[in-house]
Amino acid sequence: QVQLVESGGGLVQAGGSLQLSCAASGIIFSINVMAWYRQAPGKQREMVATITPGGNTNYADSVQGRFTISRANAKSTVYLQMNSLKPEDTGVYYCAAHWTGPDYRYWGQGTQVTVSS
């Protein structure tokens, strides 16, 4: 059974930082593309960042230069370091694994991030 468990969300003031973690089990973590998505109230889910098994990363334009995705294969964990947070970064952040095209097969339950102005 595949499980993706996010943690690290919370309430932070604009300009602050948070680090999200996603612990994976039930998959061969090291060979999977991992991703972070988010969904703001009333909006569609959007990709935030992805990381390949080899460490290549991709970011949404809105977070480029502020967020960093990384992975620790030995811990089966992917991270999202979020700096210079803005109120528009508010939303539920989801971890995703195993890209099958056109979507990821496995999703976490999400963690809430709220950025106050």
N, CA, C and O of each residue as an XYZ file, in Angstrom:
468
protein
N       0.843     -1.188      0.000
C       0.000      0.000      0.000
C       0.882      1.242      0.000
O       1.768      1.396      0.841
N       0.624      2.112     -0.945
C       1.418      3.330     -1.064
C       0.856      4.404     -0.134
O      -0.353      4.633     -0.078
N       1.753      5.046      0.583
C       1.358      6.170      1.429
C       2.316      7.323      1.220
O       3.533      7.142      1.166
N       1.751      8.503      1.102
C       2.515      9.747      1.061
C       1.977     10.618      2.187
O       0.796     10.967      2.203
N       2.843     10.964      3.120
C       2.402     11.708      4.300
C       3.144     13.030      4.364
O       4.355     13.071      4.582
N       2.391     14.119      4.169
C       2.970     15.458      4.223
C       2.964     15.988      5.657
O       2.126     15.612      6.476
N       3.907     16.857      5.928
C       3.965     17.547      7.203
C       4.683     18.871      7.010
O       5.337     19.101      5.993
N       4.548     19.740      8.011
C       5.284     20.998      7.990
C       4.475     22.229      7.644
O       4.996     23.343      7.677
N       3.208     22.044      7.312
C       2.387     23.206      7.013
C       2.078     24.008      8.269
O       2.379     23.588      9.386
N       1.473     25.167      8.061
C       1.119     26.003      9.199
C       0.806     27.414      8.777
O       0.609     27.707      7.598
N       0.766     28.280      9.765
C       0.477     29.700      9.563
C       1.772     30.486      9.693
O       2.515     30.321     10.661
N       2.036     31.338      8.716
C       3.264     32.130      8.734
C       2.964     33.513      8.168
O       2.068     33.671      7.338
N       3.712     34.506      8.618
C       3.538     35.854      8.090
C       4.230     35.981      6.737
O       5.175     35.253      6.435
N       3.747     36.905      5.943
C       4.377     37.182      4.657
C       5.857     37.488      4.865
O       6.243     38.200      5.792
N       6.672     36.928      3.972
C       8.112     37.082      4.086
C       8.780     35.965      4.869
O      10.006     35.851      4.874
N       7.987     35.149      5.524
C       8.524     34.059      6.323
C       8.825     32.819      5.503
O       8.721     32.814      4.277
N       9.203     31.763      6.220
C       9.609     30.510      5.568
C       8.930     29.320      6.229
O       8.578     29.352      7.408
N       8.761     28.285      5.443
C       8.292     26.997      5.930
C       8.991     25.903      5.133
O       9.366     26.105      3.978
N       9.163     24.752      5.756
C       9.658     23.593      5.022
C       8.637     22.471      5.136
O       8.283     22.046      6.236
N       8.173     22.002      3.999
C       7.270     20.867      3.945
C       8.074     19.594      3.706
O       9.099     19.598      3.025
N       7.577     18.507      4.287
C       8.180     17.194      4.075
C       7.101     16.229      3.613
O       5.926     16.374      3.951
N       7.520     15.251      2.840
C       6.606     14.208      2.387
C       7.342     12.882      2.486
O       8.301     12.632      1.756
N       6.881     12.044      3.392
C       7.482     10.728      3.586
C       6.692      9.695      2.788
O       5.473      9.585      2.921
N       7.401      8.949      1.965
C       6.753      7.968      1.097
C       7.033      6.555      1.577
O       8.109      6.256      2.095
N       6.054      5.705      1.398
C       6.238      4.281      1.680
C       5.434      3.483      0.657
O       4.456      3.973      0.092
N       5.864      2.250      0.434
C       5.145      1.386     -0.504
C       5.548      1.558     -1.949
O       4.993      0.900     -2.830
N       6.513      2.441     -2.213
C       7.012      2.623     -3.570
C       8.534      2.575     -3.534
O       9.153      2.774     -2.488
N       9.124      2.307     -4.697
C      10.586      2.409     -4.802
C      10.899      3.877     -5.032
O      10.949      4.350     -6.168
N      11.105      4.579     -3.943
C      11.178      6.037     -3.965
C      12.238      6.538     -4.936
O      12.015      7.504     -5.665
N      13.382      5.883     -4.943
C      14.534      6.417     -5.676
C      14.320      6.490     -7.182
O      15.041      7.222     -7.860
N      13.363      5.763     -7.722
C      13.179      5.765     -9.167
C      11.967      6.582     -9.590
O      11.614      6.615    -10.769
N      11.339      7.233     -8.638
C      10.123      7.974     -8.939
C      10.338      9.477     -9.062
O      11.073     10.083     -8.282
N       9.685     10.062    -10.052
C       9.556     11.515    -10.080
C       8.617     11.907     -8.947
O       7.564     11.296     -8.768
N       8.995     12.915     -8.193
C       8.186     13.411     -7.092
C       7.783     14.853     -7.381
O       8.486     15.587     -8.077
N       6.637     15.238     -6.831
C       6.141     16.579     -7.115
C       5.408     17.155     -5.921
O       4.911     16.434     -5.056
N       5.357     18.465     -5.904
C       4.501     19.205     -4.981
C       3.495     19.993     -5.825
O       3.851     20.649     -6.804
N       2.247     19.905     -5.419
C       1.170     20.680     -6.016
C       0.503     21.495     -4.911
O       0.712     21.235     -3.726
N      -0.286     22.463     -5.298
C      -1.062     23.201     -4.321
C      -2.411     23.563     -4.911
O      -2.592     23.635     -6.126
N      -3.351     23.787     -4.004
C      -4.682     24.213     -4.416
C      -5.169     25.295     -3.475
O      -5.350     25.067     -2.278
N      -5.376     26.469     -4.031
C      -5.906     27.588     -3.261
C      -7.431     27.527     -3.279
O      -8.009     26.931     -4.187
N      -8.087     28.131     -2.298
C      -9.548     28.119     -2.270
C     -10.147     28.672     -3.556
O      -9.791     29.764     -4.000
N     -11.055     27.912     -4.145
C     -11.726     28.361     -5.356
C     -10.912     28.276     -6.619
O     -11.353     28.729     -7.675
N      -9.721     27.696     -6.529
C      -8.856     27.606     -7.707
C      -8.521     26.161     -8.016
O      -8.689     25.272     -7.181
N      -8.046     25.947     -9.226
C      -7.623     24.606     -9.607
C      -6.273     24.264     -9.002
O      -5.470     25.143     -8.690
N      -6.047     22.989     -8.846
C      -4.753     22.519     -8.375
C      -3.676     22.887     -9.402
O      -3.897     22.791    -10.609
N      -2.515     23.307     -8.906
C      -1.430     23.677     -9.806
C      -0.123     23.056     -9.341
O       0.107     22.847     -8.150
N       0.722     22.769    -10.319
C       2.039     22.228    -10.019
C       2.896     23.322     -9.405
O       2.903     24.457     -9.881
N       3.610     22.981     -8.356
C       4.539     23.902     -7.716
C       5.972     23.568     -8.094
O       6.730     24.446     -8.507
N       6.346     22.302     -7.954
C       7.715     21.891     -8.235
C       7.774     20.385     -8.451
O       6.978     19.628     -7.896
N       8.732     19.970     -9.269
C       8.968     18.543     -9.483
C      10.458     18.253     -9.380
O      11.295     19.134     -9.573
N      10.770     16.999     -9.071
C      12.164     16.579     -9.010
C      12.258     15.155     -9.537
O      11.489     14.278     -9.142
N      13.218     14.939    -10.439
C      13.407     13.626    -11.026
C      14.286     12.757    -10.126
O      14.876     13.261     -9.171
N      14.380     11.470    -10.417
C      15.278     10.614     -9.635
C      16.721     11.115     -9.654
O      17.460     10.925     -8.688
N      17.116     11.749    -10.747
C      18.476     12.254    -10.854
C      18.686     13.620    -10.248
O      19.803     14.137    -10.225
N      17.595     14.211     -9.749
C      17.721     15.503     -9.081
C      17.422     16.714     -9.942
O      17.590     17.845     -9.487
N      16.984     16.506    -11.171
C      16.595     17.644    -12.000
C      15.283     18.217    -11.479
O      14.358     17.480    -11.139
N      15.220     19.528    -11.424
C      14.055     20.188    -10.841
C      13.353     21.101    -11.840
O      13.937     21.567    -12.819
N      12.082     21.333    -11.550
C      11.277     22.222    -12.368
C      10.328     22.951    -11.427
O       9.793     22.363    -10.488
N      10.126     24.249    -11.695
C       9.292     25.059    -10.799
C       8.252     25.855    -11.584
O       8.456     26.214    -12.744
N       7.153     26.111    -10.927
C       6.193     27.064    -11.466
C       6.839     28.443    -11.463
O       7.641     28.756    -10.582
N       6.494     29.257    -12.438
C       7.067     30.596    -12.526
C       6.815     31.400    -11.253
O       7.647     32.211    -10.847
N       5.669     31.169    -10.633
C       5.279     31.967     -9.470
C       6.130     31.683     -8.240
O       6.133     32.482     -7.303
N       6.851     30.569     -8.219
C       7.659     30.240     -7.037
C       9.153     30.171     -7.355
O       9.971     29.999     -6.451
N       9.509     30.302     -8.625
C      10.907     30.227     -9.036
C      11.734     31.230     -8.230
O      11.370     32.401     -8.121
N      12.836     30.766     -7.676
C      13.712     31.637     -6.907
C      13.345     31.759     -5.446
O      14.133     32.275     -4.653
N      12.164     31.295     -5.071
C      11.731     31.371     -3.669
C      11.603     29.980     -3.039
O      11.876     29.807     -1.851
N      11.191     28.998     -3.831
C      10.994     27.641     -3.324
C      12.097     26.727     -3.848
O      12.618     26.924     -4.946
N      12.439     25.726     -3.045
C      13.420     24.720     -3.453
C      12.897     23.330     -3.123
O      12.556     23.038     -1.976
N      12.838     22.482     -4.134
C      12.464     21.088     -3.918
C      13.730     20.249     -3.831
O      14.687     20.476     -4.572
N      13.731     19.285     -2.927
C      14.871     18.392     -2.792
C      14.367     17.029     -2.347
O      13.214     16.875     -1.945
N      15.251     16.049     -2.427
C      14.848     14.702     -2.039
C      15.977     14.021     -1.293
O      17.154     14.292     -1.532
N      15.601     13.134     -0.385
C      16.558     12.296      0.353
C      16.128     10.857      0.111
O      15.234     10.339      0.781
N      16.769     10.230     -0.845
C      16.347      8.882     -1.229
C      16.502      7.884     -0.081
O      15.702      6.957      0.050
N      17.515      8.069      0.739
C      17.734      7.148      1.855
C      16.596      7.218      2.873
O      16.358      6.270      3.621
N      15.907      8.341      2.889
C      14.788      8.516      3.817
C      13.439      8.439      3.119
O      12.398      8.585      3.758
N      13.453      8.209      1.807
C      12.207      8.187      1.024
C      11.367      9.428      1.292
O      10.155      9.350      1.493
N      12.026     10.551      1.290
C      11.368     11.814      1.645
C      11.709     12.893      0.623
O      12.844     13.007      0.162
N      10.694     13.677      0.286
C      10.892     14.836     -0.568
C      10.515     16.075      0.247
O       9.596     16.044      1.066
N      11.237     17.150      0.005
C      11.065     18.376      0.779
C      10.701     19.539     -0.141
O      10.988     19.532     -1.338
N      10.068     20.522      0.454
C       9.825     21.782     -0.236
C      10.160     22.907      0.727
O       9.421     23.171      1.675
N      11.278     23.564      0.472
C      11.660     24.724      1.270
C      11.035     25.948      0.631
O      11.263     26.237     -0.543
N      10.249     26.659      1.415
C       9.527     27.818      0.906
C       9.986     29.068      1.645
O       9.784     29.199      2.852
N      10.599     29.972      0.913
C      11.085     31.229      1.479
C      10.334     32.404      0.876
O       9.674     32.274     -0.155
N      10.443     33.543      1.527
C       9.798     34.778      1.045
C       8.335     34.523      0.692
O       7.861     34.904     -0.378
N       7.641     33.880      1.604
C       6.255     33.500      1.340
C       5.364     34.721      1.172
O       5.557     35.759      1.806
N       4.386     34.557      0.299
C       3.422     35.611     -0.006
C       2.010     35.115      0.317
O       1.778     33.906      0.344
N       1.085     36.010      0.556
C      -0.299     35.574      0.821
C      -0.859     34.698     -0.301
O      -1.661     33.800     -0.045
N      -0.446     34.950     -1.521
C      -0.941     34.138     -2.641
C      -0.369     32.721     -2.660
O      -0.770     31.906     -3.492
N       0.551     32.423     -1.764
C       1.047     31.047     -1.627
C       0.132     30.205     -0.740
O       0.342     29.001     -0.595
N      -0.860     30.825     -0.161
C      -1.803     30.115      0.706
C      -2.538     29.027     -0.056
O      -2.973     29.233     -1.190
N      -2.674     27.867      0.574
C      -3.401     26.770     -0.040
C      -3.066     25.457      0.635
O      -2.294     25.405      1.593
N      -3.661     24.400      0.116
C      -3.332     23.058      0.568
C      -2.252     22.515     -0.360
O      -2.409     22.507     -1.581
N      -1.177     22.072      0.227
C      -0.040     21.560     -0.536
C      -0.060     20.030     -0.508
O      -0.175     19.407      0.548
N       0.054     19.455     -1.695
C      -0.002     18.006     -1.855
C       1.301     17.465     -2.430
O       1.915     18.068     -3.310
N       1.695     16.336     -1.916
C       2.818     15.588     -2.447
C       2.267     14.562     -3.443
O       1.197     13.994     -3.227
N       3.001     14.332     -4.530
C       2.560     13.379     -5.532
C       3.746     12.538     -5.994
O       4.894     12.981     -5.974
N       3.432     11.310     -6.409
C       4.495     10.395     -6.844
C       4.030      9.542     -8.006
O       2.834      9.328     -8.205
N       4.984      9.067     -8.761
C       4.772      8.113     -9.825
C       4.008      8.705    -10.985
O       2.805      8.492    -11.139
N       4.733      9.452    -11.799
C       4.137     10.073    -12.987
C       3.800      8.992    -14.004
O       4.665      8.215    -14.406
N       2.537      8.949    -14.416
C       2.099      7.979    -15.412
C       1.583      8.657    -16.672
O       1.239      7.992    -17.649
N       1.531      9.965    -16.643
C       1.012     10.720    -17.760
C      -0.453     10.441    -17.994
O      -0.754      9.282    -18.280
N      -1.387     11.337    -17.911
C      -1.160     12.770    -17.743
C      -1.181     13.252    -16.292
O      -1.274     14.453    -16.040
N      -1.097     12.346    -15.361
C      -1.171     12.765    -13.965
C      -0.310     11.841    -13.124
O       0.231     10.849    -13.611
N      -0.194     12.192    -11.838
C       0.507     11.343    -10.887
C      -0.471     10.323    -10.319
O      -1.659     10.594    -10.145
N       0.070      9.142    -10.036
C      -0.811      8.070     -9.584
C      -1.109      8.152     -8.091
O      -2.208      7.809     -7.653
N      -0.135      8.604     -7.315
C      -0.291      8.591     -5.863
C      -0.236     10.015     -5.303
O       0.572     10.838     -5.733
N      -1.112     10.281     -4.336
C      -1.218     11.608     -3.735
C      -1.285     11.503     -2.225
O      -1.845     10.551     -1.680
N      -0.713     12.484     -1.558
C      -0.863     12.582     -0.127
C      -2.171     13.255      0.237
O      -2.959     13.637     -0.628
N      -2.383     13.390      1.536
C      -3.646     13.966      2.024
C      -3.629     15.480      2.048
O      -4.674     16.117      2.181
N      -2.460     16.051      1.919
C      -2.330     17.503      1.873
C      -2.015     18.110      3.224
O      -2.369     17.563      4.269
N      -1.341     19.252      3.186
C      -1.055     20.013      4.395
C      -1.340     21.482      4.109
O      -0.982     22.002      3.052
N      -1.988     22.141      5.064
C      -2.429     23.525      4.856
C      -1.285     24.497      5.108
O      -0.588     24.411      6.118
N      -1.109     25.409      4.186
C      -0.179     26.522      4.354
C      -0.980     27.817      4.258
O      -1.683     28.056      3.276
N      -0.864     28.636      5.277
C      -1.567     29.917      5.296
C      -0.552     31.022      5.525
O       0.190     31.001      6.507
N      -0.523     31.978      4.622
C       0.401     33.099      4.721
C      -0.418     34.362      4.962
O      -1.243     34.751      4.135
N      -0.179     34.986      6.091
C      -0.921     36.198      6.435
C      -0.162     37.436      5.970
O       1.068     37.461      5.934
N      -0.928     38.452      5.621
C      -0.304     39.694      5.126
C      -0.006     40.657      6.253
O       0.517     41.745      6.014
